[in-house]
Amino acid sequence: MIKRFIVGCAVLAACGATPREASADWLLTGFIGQLTSVKAKDFASEETFASSRGYGINIASAFPASGGLGFELDWGIYSKLLQDSSEFDNVFASKVMTISPNFFWSPAVPRVRPYLAVGPAFSYKQPLAEADIPEDPVWALGFNVGGGVFIFAGERGGGRFDVRYFRNIGEFYNLQDVAAGGAAYKDLSYIRIFFGGTVVLG
């Protein structure tokens, strides 16, 4: 599946043959990301996790009439984010999905377009089959901040490089029983670095 995803990103990046002018078109990106510096607090101390990969989709647009300010929606799934813990190995091994509606700013420049993004991050944690003590699916609220650059290879597409910091604020909670308290792992934080293929919509 990952190989097919890489091929799809490459196809998007190769679209078109003329320089892309700045506009308010929506930019759809499929990406594969490397997750590093993964940390979280358990019941007593901070622990770290092995680096892993994830994939997702991002759609963004900056509006020249608003000084380059726009909107971005970022979705990612990280199937091994909370695995191989430095303290508990795979006792609570979990995968994480994130949804991030962000403010997005990018100057109106053609061909190579840098950008910044910041906003809330909603994280959904589910146990993996490898978990010795699987927990119920739970949610957490946090934020993400970062930036990167679009490089347009043509009128309809190009490539994208992005570096993003994610951090949860507090614990994961079961929304069906919030009064029961938080689940294992709070203050989760990590850095995501991704490369992707971008296609211009519109």
C-alpha positions in Angstrom: 0.0 0.0 0.0 2.8 2.4 0.9 4.5 1.8 -2.5 1.2 2.6 -4.3 0.9 5.8 -2.2 4.5 6.9 -3.2 3.7 6.3 -6.8 0.5 8.3 -6.5 2.4 11.2 -4.9 5.0 11.1 -7.7 2.3 11.2 -10.4 0.7 14.3 -8.7 4.1 16.0 -8.6 4.7 15.4 -12.3 1.5 16.9 -13.5 1.6 19.9 -15.9 4.4 21.6 -17.8 4.2 25.3 -17.2 4.9 27.5 -14.1 2.1 27.8 -11.6 1.0 31.3 -10.8 -0.2 32.3 -7.3 -3.9 32.1 -6.8 -6.7 31.2 -4.4 -7.0 27.6 -5.8 -7.2 24.8 -3.3 -4.1 22.7 -3.1 -4.6 18.9 -2.3 -1.6 17.0 -1.1 -1.1 13.3 -0.4 1.8 12.7 1.9 4.0 10.2 3.7 5.5 11.5 6.9 8.4 10.6 9.2 7.5 10.9 12.9 10.5 11.7 15.3 11.1 13.0 18.8 8.0 11.2 20.0 7.4 11.7 23.8 4.6 11.2 26.2 4.1 11.0 30.0 2.7 7.9 31.5 1.6 7.3 35.1 4.9 8.4 36.7 7.5 9.6 34.1 8.2 10.7 30.6 8.9 8.0 28.0 10.0 8.1 24.4 9.0 6.0 21.4 10.8 4.8 18.3 10.5 6.8 15.1 7.9 5.6 12.7 6.0 6.6 9.5 2.5 7.7 8.7 0.4 9.0 5.8 -2.4 11.4 5.2 -4.1 14.1 3.1 -3.8 17.9 3.4 -5.9 20.5 1.6 -5.0 24.2 1.8 -5.6 27.6 0.2 -4.3 31.1 0.8 -6.3 34.0 -0.5 -4.3 36.9 -2.1 -7.1 39.4 -1.3 -6.7 38.6 2.4 -2.9 39.1 2.4 -2.1 35.5 1.9 -4.2 34.3 4.9 -6.2 31.1 4.3 -7.3 27.8 5.7 -5.8 24.3 5.9 -7.3 20.9 6.8 -4.7 18.2 7.7 -5.6 14.6 8.3 -3.1 11.9 9.2 -3.0 8.4 10.5 0.1 7.0 12.3 -0.2 3.3 12.8 2.9 2.8 15.0 3.2 6.2 16.7 2.9 4.8 20.3 4.8 1.6 19.9 8.1 0.4 21.2 8.0 2.6 24.4 11.2 3.1 26.3 9.4 2.3 29.6 6.6 -0.2 28.8 7.5 -1.6 25.4 4.2 -2.5 23.8 2.0 -2.7 26.9 -0.2 0.2 25.7 0.8 0.1 22.0 -1.5 2.3 20.0 -2.1 4.0 16.7 -3.1 7.7 16.4 -5.2 9.6 14.0 -5.1 13.4 13.9 -7.5 16.0 12.4 -6.2 19.6 12.3 -8.2 22.6 11.0 -5.5 25.3 10.7 -4.9 28.9 9.9 -2.7 29.0 6.8 -0.5 31.8 5.5 1.4 31.9 2.2 2.7 34.8 0.2 1.4 35.3 -3.4 4.5 34.1 -5.2 4.6 31.7 -8.2 6.6 28.5 -8.7 8.1 28.2 -5.2 5.7 29.2 -2.4 6.6 29.0 1.3 3.9 28.9 4.0 3.2 28.8 7.7 0.3 26.9 9.5 -1.0 26.8 13.0 -4.2 25.5 14.7 -5.8 22.9 17.0 -5.1 19.2 16.6 -7.7 16.6 17.6 -6.0 13.2 18.3 -7.8 9.8 18.3 -5.9 6.9 19.9 -6.8 3.2 19.3 -5.0 0.1 20.7 -2.9 -2.0 18.4 -3.2 -5.8 18.2 0.3 -5.9 19.8 -0.9 -4.1 23.0 -0.7 -6.2 26.2 -3.3 -4.0 27.8 -5.5 -2.6 25.1 -7.4 0.6 26.1 -10.7 1.9 24.9 -10.5 4.4 21.9 -9.9 7.9 23.3 -9.6 11.6 22.2 -7.2 14.4 23.1 -7.0 18.1 22.3 -3.8 19.8 21.3 -2.2 22.0 18.7 0.1 21.9 15.7 2.5 24.5 14.2 4.9 24.5 11.4 5.6 25.4 7.8 7.1 24.3 4.5 7.2 25.0 0.8 5.3 24.1 -2.3 7.3 23.7 -5.5 5.1 23.7 -8.6 6.4 21.6 -11.4 3.5 22.7 -13.7 0.2 24.4 -14.0 -1.7 21.7 -12.2 0.7 20.2 -9.6 4.0 19.9 -7.9 5.6 18.8 -4.7 5.5 19.8 -1.1 7.8 19.6 1.9 6.5 20.2 5.4 7.8 20.2 9.0 5.2 20.2 11.8 5.3 20.1 15.6 2.3 18.4 17.3 1.5 18.4 21.0 -1.5 17.3 23.1 -2.6 19.4 26.0 -3.2 17.0 28.9 -4.6 13.5 28.7 -6.6 11.3 26.3 -10.3 11.0 27.3 -13.1 8.6 26.5 -15.8 11.0 25.4 -18.5 8.5 26.4 -17.2 8.5 30.0 -15.2 11.7 30.7 -15.8 11.4 34.4 -13.7 8.2 34.5 -10.5 10.2 33.9 -7.7 10.2 31.4 -6.1 7.2 29.7 -2.4 6.3 29.6 -0.1 8.7 27.9 -0.6 12.5 28.3 1.2 15.5 26.9 2.0 13.5 23.7 4.4 15.4 21.4 6.2 14.7 18.2 7.7 16.2 15.0 6.3 15.2 11.7 8.4 15.7 8.5 6.6 14.9 5.2 7.1 14.9 1.5 4.1 14.8 -0.8 2.6 15.3 -4.2 0.3 18.3 -4.7 -2.5 18.8 -7.3 -4.3 22.1 -7.8 -8.1 21.9 -7.6 -10.1 24.4 -9.6 
